[in-house]
C-alpha cells in the first residue's frame, strides 16, 4: 500500500529553496501564498511523492 504526499517546491535554478506540504484541496491557495512571498526569479512546482507503507501483522 502506498501513501501519496503532496508538496509545493520553490526553486531557484536547480536548487530547492523551500518545500511546503499541501493537499489537493488547498493547493491553489497555498500556491498563491508562495508566489506572493517568493522573489520573482523563483519558480513554484507541484510535487507528488509516494511512500510505501509496511503492513505489520
Biotite code that builds the C-alpha atoms (Angstrom):
import biotite.structure as struc

atoms = struc.array([
    struc.Atom([0.000, 0.000, 0.000], chain_id="A", res_id=1, res_name="UNK", atom_name="CA", element="C"),
    struc.Atom([1.413, 3.401, -0.869], chain_id="A", res_id=2, res_name="UNK", atom_name="CA", element="C"),
    struc.Atom([0.609, 6.808, 0.527], chain_id="A", res_id=3, res_name="UNK", atom_name="CA", element="C"),
    struc.Atom([0.863, 9.936, -1.597], chain_id="A", res_id=4, res_name="UNK", atom_name="CA", element="C"),
    struc.Atom([2.297, 13.141, -0.211], chain_id="A", res_id=5, res_name="UNK", atom_name="CA", element="C"),
    struc.Atom([1.770, 16.467, -1.971], chain_id="A", res_id=6, res_name="UNK", atom_name="CA", element="C"),
    struc.Atom([4.238, 19.344, -1.826], chain_id="A", res_id=7, res_name="UNK", atom_name="CA", element="C"),
    struc.Atom([4.830, 22.742, -3.340], chain_id="A", res_id=8, res_name="UNK", atom_name="CA", element="C"),
    struc.Atom([8.502, 23.364, -4.029], chain_id="A", res_id=9, res_name="UNK", atom_name="CA", element="C"),
    struc.Atom([10.057, 26.773, -4.527], chain_id="A", res_id=10, res_name="UNK", atom_name="CA", element="C"),
    struc.Atom([13.122, 26.551, -6.759], chain_id="A", res_id=11, res_name="UNK", atom_name="CA", element="C"),
    struc.Atom([15.833, 28.985, -7.695], chain_id="A", res_id=12, res_name="UNK", atom_name="CA", element="C"),
    struc.Atom([17.539, 27.439, -10.716], chain_id="A", res_id=13, res_name="UNK", atom_name="CA", element="C"),
    struc.Atom([18.056, 23.792, -9.764], chain_id="A", res_id=14, res_name="UNK", atom_name="CA", element="C"),
    struc.Atom([18.204, 24.457, -6.012], chain_id="A", res_id=15, res_name="UNK", atom_name="CA", element="C"),
    struc.Atom([15.131, 23.766, -3.868], chain_id="A", res_id=16, res_name="UNK", atom_name="CA", element="C"),
    struc.Atom([14.775, 26.773, -1.594], chain_id="A", res_id=17, res_name="UNK", atom_name="CA", element="C"),
    struc.Atom([11.553, 25.804, 0.165], chain_id="A", res_id=18, res_name="UNK", atom_name="CA", element="C"),
    struc.Atom([9.268, 22.755, 0.305], chain_id="A", res_id=19, res_name="UNK", atom_name="CA", element="C"),
    struc.Atom([5.809, 23.055, 1.835], chain_id="A", res_id=20, res_name="UNK", atom_name="CA", element="C"),
    struc.Atom([3.329, 20.205, 2.379], chain_id="A", res_id=21, res_name="UNK", atom_name="CA", element="C"),
    struc.Atom([-0.071, 20.758, 0.766], chain_id="A", res_id=22, res_name="UNK", atom_name="CA", element="C"),
    struc.Atom([-3.228, 18.867, -0.156], chain_id="A", res_id=23, res_name="UNK", atom_name="CA", element="C"),
    struc.Atom([-5.280, 18.633, -3.316], chain_id="A", res_id=24, res_name="UNK", atom_name="CA", element="C"),
    struc.Atom([-7.996, 20.725, -1.669], chain_id="A", res_id=25, res_name="UNK", atom_name="CA", element="C"),
    struc.Atom([-5.732, 23.661, -0.750], chain_id="A", res_id=26, res_name="UNK", atom_name="CA", element="C"),
    struc.Atom([-3.043, 23.572, -3.445], chain_id="A", res_id=27, res_name="UNK", atom_name="CA", element="C"),
    struc.Atom([-4.348, 26.688, -5.233], chain_id="A", res_id=28, res_name="UNK", atom_name="CA", element="C"),
    struc.Atom([-4.420, 28.857, -2.097], chain_id="A", res_id=29, res_name="UNK", atom_name="CA", element="C"),
    struc.Atom([-1.010, 27.556, -0.975], chain_id="A", res_id=30, res_name="UNK", atom_name="CA", element="C"),
    struc.Atom([0.471, 28.271, -4.426], chain_id="A", res_id=31, res_name="UNK", atom_name="CA", element="C"),
    struc.Atom([-0.889, 31.844, -4.389], chain_id="A", res_id=32, res_name="UNK", atom_name="CA", element="C"),
    struc.Atom([0.696, 32.436, -0.952], chain_id="A", res_id=33, res_name="UNK", atom_name="CA", element="C"),
    struc.Atom([4.055, 31.058, -2.076], chain_id="A", res_id=34, res_name="UNK", atom_name="CA", element="C"),
    struc.Atom([4.025, 33.076, -5.311], chain_id="A", res_id=35, res_name="UNK", atom_name="CA", element="C"),
    struc.Atom([3.195, 36.231, -3.346], chain_id="A", res_id=36, res_name="UNK", atom_name="CA", element="C"),
    struc.Atom([6.070, 35.716, -0.893], chain_id="A", res_id=37, res_name="UNK", atom_name="CA", element="C"),
    struc.Atom([8.663, 34.341, -3.335], chain_id="A", res_id=38, res_name="UNK", atom_name="CA", element="C"),
    struc.Atom([11.053, 36.534, -5.318], chain_id="A", res_id=39, res_name="UNK", atom_name="CA", element="C"),
    struc.Atom([10.100, 36.909, -8.993], chain_id="A", res_id=40, res_name="UNK", atom_name="CA", element="C"),
    struc.Atom([13.013, 34.771, -10.257], chain_id="A", res_id=41, res_name="UNK", atom_name="CA", element="C"),
    struc.Atom([11.925, 31.744, -8.177], chain_id="A", res_id=42, res_name="UNK", atom_name="CA", element="C"),
    struc.Atom([9.544, 29.138, -9.618], chain_id="A", res_id=43, res_name="UNK", atom_name="CA", element="C"),
    struc.Atom([6.867, 27.114, -7.830], chain_id="A", res_id=44, res_name="UNK", atom_name="CA", element="C"),
    struc.Atom([6.304, 23.424, -8.667], chain_id="A", res_id=45, res_name="UNK", atom_name="CA", element="C"),
    struc.Atom([3.651, 20.923, -7.550], chain_id="A", res_id=46, res_name="UNK", atom_name="CA", element="C"),
    struc.Atom([5.279, 17.632, -6.476], chain_id="A", res_id=47, res_name="UNK", atom_name="CA", element="C"),
    struc.Atom([3.718, 14.266, -5.676], chain_id="A", res_id=48, res_name="UNK", atom_name="CA", element="C"),
    struc.Atom([5.780, 11.694, -3.828], chain_id="A", res_id=49, res_name="UNK", atom_name="CA", element="C"),
    struc.Atom([4.597, 8.296, -2.729], chain_id="A", res_id=50, res_name="UNK", atom_name="CA", element="C"),
    struc.Atom([5.901, 6.223, 0.125], chain_id="A", res_id=51, res_name="UNK", atom_name="CA", element="C"),
    struc.Atom([5.234, 2.559, 0.648], chain_id="A", res_id=52, res_name="UNK", atom_name="CA", element="C"),
    struc.Atom([3.732, 1.731, 3.992], chain_id="A", res_id=53, res_name="UNK", atom_name="CA", element="C"),
    struc.Atom([4.706, -1.539, 5.571], chain_id="A", res_id=54, res_name="UNK", atom_name="CA", element="C"),
    struc.Atom([1.847, -3.611, 6.932], chain_id="A", res_id=55, res_name="UNK", atom_name="CA", element="C"),
    struc.Atom([2.700, -5.280, 10.215], chain_id="A", res_id=56, res_name="UNK", atom_name="CA", element="C"),
    struc.Atom([0.802, -8.462, 11.004], chain_id="A", res_id=57, res_name="UNK", atom_name="CA", element="C"),
])
